[in-house]
């Protein structure tokens, strides 16, 4: 399967829920948004049918997202069923990590290959301010659990925010020197009703790269995954 530009399409993202256990300031209001009733979202059975059809058209890589996918009951069995579809080469999960630690080993056992974990700060107070929840400890435990059970690679998604966490970008980037982590810096997207806030705190990618280079020279490299990104590493040793 190819798009109109001739690019091969082999990657499918599935949002299994609109619910989340955080309230990130760049994502949703403090009180959240009305959740859709179960009758208005796909069942796991319908999603399996969708992925099976996708595989017949060339889909080989599937990413499970939300909201926060781990809040939806039955996700582990859903991943097991997806892994059993002939032709699926890789299953990935995007999560905020809050619920990951107690589930990581079972997720790996049923077929999850890799994980992306959202982490915008290493400071507890700042984490609580950004997410409106004091859950940094649980998020970091999720990262440690993913590394311990061998999900590979473990990627950290950091939304770079001007005047909020830009002073931590080097510290977050240097996690790659201390742990087998891949860090991805993302521009904030102006979404929803508070577009002005996002624009006020936008940090363009060239400025993000310049700040990260403050910790050392960056060298082009590559990592597994289908997402669009410019990938660099620090020279180690």
C-alpha positions in Angstrom: 0.0 0.0 0.0 1.3 3.4 -1.0 0.2 7.0 -0.7 -0.1 9.4 -3.6 3.5 10.4 -3.2 4.6 6.8 -3.6 5.6 6.3 0.0 4.9 2.8 1.5 2.3 2.7 4.2 3.0 -0.1 6.7 2.3 1.7 10.0 -1.0 2.0 11.8 -1.8 4.0 15.0 -4.8 3.0 17.1 -6.3 5.2 19.8 -8.0 2.8 22.2 -9.5 5.5 24.5 -10.0 9.2 24.9 -9.6 9.0 28.7 -6.4 10.0 30.6 -5.2 10.0 34.2 -3.3 13.3 33.7 -4.4 16.8 32.7 -1.4 18.2 30.9 -1.7 21.9 30.4 -1.0 21.7 26.6 -3.4 18.9 26.1 -6.7 19.4 27.9 -8.5 21.6 30.5 -8.0 21.1 34.2 -11.4 19.4 34.5 -10.8 17.3 31.5 -13.2 16.8 28.5 -16.4 14.8 28.3 -15.6 11.2 27.7 -17.3 9.4 24.8 -19.7 6.6 25.9 -18.5 3.0 25.1 -21.0 2.8 22.3 -19.3 5.5 20.4 -15.8 4.0 20.4 -14.6 0.8 18.7 -14.6 -2.4 20.7 -11.4 -4.5 20.8 -13.1 -7.0 18.5 -13.7 -4.3 15.9 -10.1 -3.1 16.3 -8.8 -6.6 15.6 -10.9 -6.8 12.5 -9.5 -3.4 11.4 -5.9 -4.4 12.0 -6.4 -7.7 10.2 -7.7 -5.9 7.2 -4.8 -3.5 7.4 -2.3 -6.3 7.4 -3.8 -7.6 4.2 -3.0 -4.1 2.7 0.6 -4.1 4.0 0.4 -2.9 7.6 3.2 -4.4 9.6 3.8 -2.0 12.5 1.0 -1.0 15.0 1.2 1.6 17.7 -1.4 1.7 20.5 -2.2 5.2 21.8 -4.9 7.1 23.7 -5.6 9.2 25.7 -3.8 7.0 28.1 -4.2 3.4 26.7 -3.4 1.7 30.0 -6.5 3.1 31.7 -8.7 1.0 29.3 -9.6 -2.4 30.8 -8.7 -5.4 28.8 -5.7 -3.9 27.0 -3.3 -6.7 27.8 -5.6 -9.3 26.1 -6.0 -6.9 23.2 -2.2 -6.8 22.7 -2.1 -10.6 22.8 -4.7 -10.8 20.1 -3.0 -8.3 17.9 0.3 -10.1 18.3 -1.4 -13.3 17.1 -2.4 -11.7 13.7 -0.1 -13.2 11.0 2.0 -10.4 9.4 2.3 -8.1 12.4 6.0 -7.5 12.9 6.0 -4.9 15.7 3.6 -3.7 18.4 4.4 -0.4 20.3 2.7 1.6 23.0 2.6 5.3 23.8 1.9 6.0 27.5 2.5 8.5 30.3 4.0 5.7 32.3 1.9 6.2 35.4 0.4 2.7 35.3 3.2 1.0 33.5 5.4 -0.4 36.3 3.0 -3.1 37.5 2.0 -4.1 34.0 5.3 -3.9 32.1 6.3 -7.6 32.5 2.9 -8.9 31.4 2.8 -6.5 28.5 6.1 -7.7 27.3 5.0 -11.4 27.8 1.9 -11.0 25.6 3.9 -9.4 22.7 4.5 -5.7 23.3 7.9 -4.8 21.6 8.6 -1.3 22.6 7.2 1.8 24.4 7.2 5.6 24.2 6.8 7.3 27.5 5.9 11.0 27.9 8.1 12.9 30.3 8.4 16.7 30.2 10.4 17.3 33.3 12.6 15.6 36.0 11.4 17.9 38.7 8.4 16.9 40.9 6.9 20.3 41.4 7.2 21.1 37.7 5.7 17.7 36.8 2.7 18.5 39.0 2.3 21.9 37.4 2.5 20.6 33.8 0.3 17.5 34.3 -1.9 18.8 37.2 -1.0 15.6 39.0 1.8 14.8 41.4 2.8 11.5 39.8 6.4 11.9 38.7 7.5 9.0 41.0 5.1 6.6 39.2 6.1 7.8 35.8 9.8 7.2 36.5 9.0 3.8 38.0 7.3 3.0 34.6 10.5 4.0 32.8 12.6 1.8 35.0 10.3 -1.1 34.6 10.3 -0.9 30.8 14.1 -0.9 30.8 14.3 -3.8 33.3 12.1 -6.1 31.3 13.8 -5.4 28.0 11.3 -3.3 26.0 13.6 -2.0 23.2 13.9 0.8 22.5 12.4 2.8 25.4 11.7 6.3 24.0 11.0 9.4 26.1 8.7 12.0 24.5 9.4 15.5 25.8 7.3 18.5 24.8 9.7 21.4 24.9 8.0 24.5 26.5 9.5 27.9 26.4 9.7 29.3 30.0 8.5 26.0 31.5 11.0 23.2 30.9 13.6 24.7 28.5 16.1 24.9 31.3 15.9 21.1 31.7 16.3 20.1 28.0 20.0 19.3 28.5 19.4 17.3 31.6 16.7 15.3 29.8 18.9 14.8 26.8 21.7 13.5 29.0 19.5 10.7 30.2 20.7 9.0 27.1 24.2 8.9 28.5 23.1 7.4 31.8 20.4 4.9 30.6 19.7 3.1 27.3 17.0 5.6 26.5 16.1 7.5 23.3 14.8 11.1 24.0 12.6 12.9 21.5 11.9 16.6 21.8 8.5 17.7 20.4 7.2 21.2 19.6 4.0 22.0 21.4 1.0 22.0 19.1 -1.6 24.8 19.4 -4.8 22.8 20.0 -8.1 23.3 21.6 -9.4 26.5 23.3 -6.1 27.7 24.7 -4.2 28.2 21.5 -2.6 31.4 22.8 -0.9 29.6 25.7 0.7 27.1 23.3 1.9 29.8 21.0 3.3 31.7 24.0 5.4 28.7 25.1 6.4 27.4 21.6 10.1 26.5 21.4 11.0 25.9 17.7 13.0 22.8 16.9 16.2 24.7 15.8 16.3 26.4 19.3 15.7 23.0 21.0 18.6 21.5 19.1 20.8 24.5 20.0 20.0 24.1 23.7 20.7 20.4 23.7 24.0 21.0 21.9 25.1 22.8 25.1 25.9 19.5 26.6 28.1 18.3 23.7 28.3 17.9 20.0 25.5 16.0 18.3 26.1 13.4 15.6 23.5 12.1 13.2 22.3 8.6 13.8 19.2 6.4 13.4 16.8 4.4 15.6 14.0 1.9 14.9 10.6 3.3 14.3 8.3 4.8 11.7 7.9 8.3 13.1 9.3 11.4 11.3 12.3 12.7 13.2 15.8 14.1 12.9 17.9 11.7 15.1 21.2 12.6 16.8 23.4 11.2 19.6 26.1 12.4 21.9 29.5 10.9 21.3 30.2 8.5 24.2 33.5 7.4 25.6 
